[in-house]
Amino acid sequence: MIGVRLQDERGRPECDSDIGIPFALPTGDASYKLLCHIDPYGDTVFNRLQMVVFLTEWERLIGIAQTSEQRKAWTGVRDLARRCNEEVHLYLRFIGD
């Protein structure tokens, strides 16, 4: 399972815990300009300048979140991305297996 963490410029977490993503991400799907580059086996980091595109693509994934657990994870990542977009020196890190 891929985890997601909001962190500062020194790599310190800015959230209480990582969010586990219990649904498939569109890795390798070229119709997603950013999300297609999430490495399921390594770390992928997005910055504030990428958040507008990231959030647009993330909204497209709401249909994948079928269960309450999946919707909770989807919403949690969306909220972290919004915070990353609004504040400087924050990064959204996807942590692969």
C-alpha positions in Angstrom: 0.0 0.0 0.0 1.2 3.5 -0.9 1.4 6.0 2.0 1.0 9.7 1.7 2.6 12.3 4.0 2.7 16.1 4.2 6.2 17.2 5.2 8.2 20.3 5.6 11.4 21.2 3.7 13.5 19.2 6.2 11.4 16.1 5.7 9.6 16.4 9.1 6.0 15.3 9.0 3.3 18.0 9.1 0.5 15.6 9.8 -0.3 13.2 12.7 0.1 10.1 10.6 0.6 8.9 7.0 -2.5 8.1 4.9 -2.6 4.7 3.3 -4.1 4.6 -0.1 -6.5 1.6 -0.3 -7.2 1.9 -4.0 -5.1 1.7 -7.2 -3.4 4.9 -8.4 -3.1 5.6 -12.2 0.7 5.0 -12.2 1.8 4.8 -15.8 -1.4 6.2 -17.2 -0.3 9.1 -19.5 -3.7 10.8 -19.3 -2.5 11.9 -15.8 0.4 14.4 -16.1 1.5 14.0 -12.5 -0.2 11.0 -11.0 1.2 8.7 -13.7 4.7 9.3 -12.2 3.9 8.0 -8.7 6.4 5.2 -8.1 4.7 2.3 -6.3 8.0 1.0 -5.1 9.8 4.2 -4.2 9.1 7.7 -3.0 7.5 10.5 -5.2 7.5 14.1 -3.9 5.3 16.9 -5.2 5.7 20.6 -4.4 3.4 23.6 -4.0 3.8 24.6 -7.7 2.5 21.2 -8.8 -0.6 21.2 -6.5 -3.1 22.9 -9.0 -2.5 20.1 -11.5 -2.3 17.5 -8.8 -5.6 18.5 -7.3 -7.3 18.5 -10.7 -6.1 15.0 -11.4 -6.9 13.9 -7.8 -10.6 15.0 -8.3 -10.8 12.6 -11.3 -10.1 9.7 -8.9 -13.1 10.2 -6.7 -15.0 7.6 -8.7 -12.4 5.0 -7.7 -13.1 5.5 -4.0 -16.0 3.1 -3.5 -15.9 2.3 0.2 -16.0 4.6 3.2 -12.4 3.7 3.9 -11.4 4.6 0.4 -13.3 7.9 0.4 -11.8 8.8 3.8 -8.3 8.2 2.3 -9.1 10.2 -0.9 -10.4 13.1 1.2 -7.4 13.0 3.5 -5.0 13.3 0.6 -7.0 16.0 -1.0 -6.9 18.0 2.2 -3.1 17.5 2.6 -2.7 18.6 -1.1 -4.8 21.7 -0.5 -2.7 22.6 2.5 0.5 22.0 0.4 -0.9 24.4 -2.2 -1.7 27.1 0.3 1.5 27.1 2.3 5.2 27.4 1.4 7.9 24.9 2.2 5.5 22.0 2.3 5.7 18.8 0.1 3.4 15.9 -0.5 5.3 12.6 -0.4 4.0 9.4 -1.7 5.8 6.5 -0.1 5.8 3.2 -2.0 6.4 -0.3 -0.7 
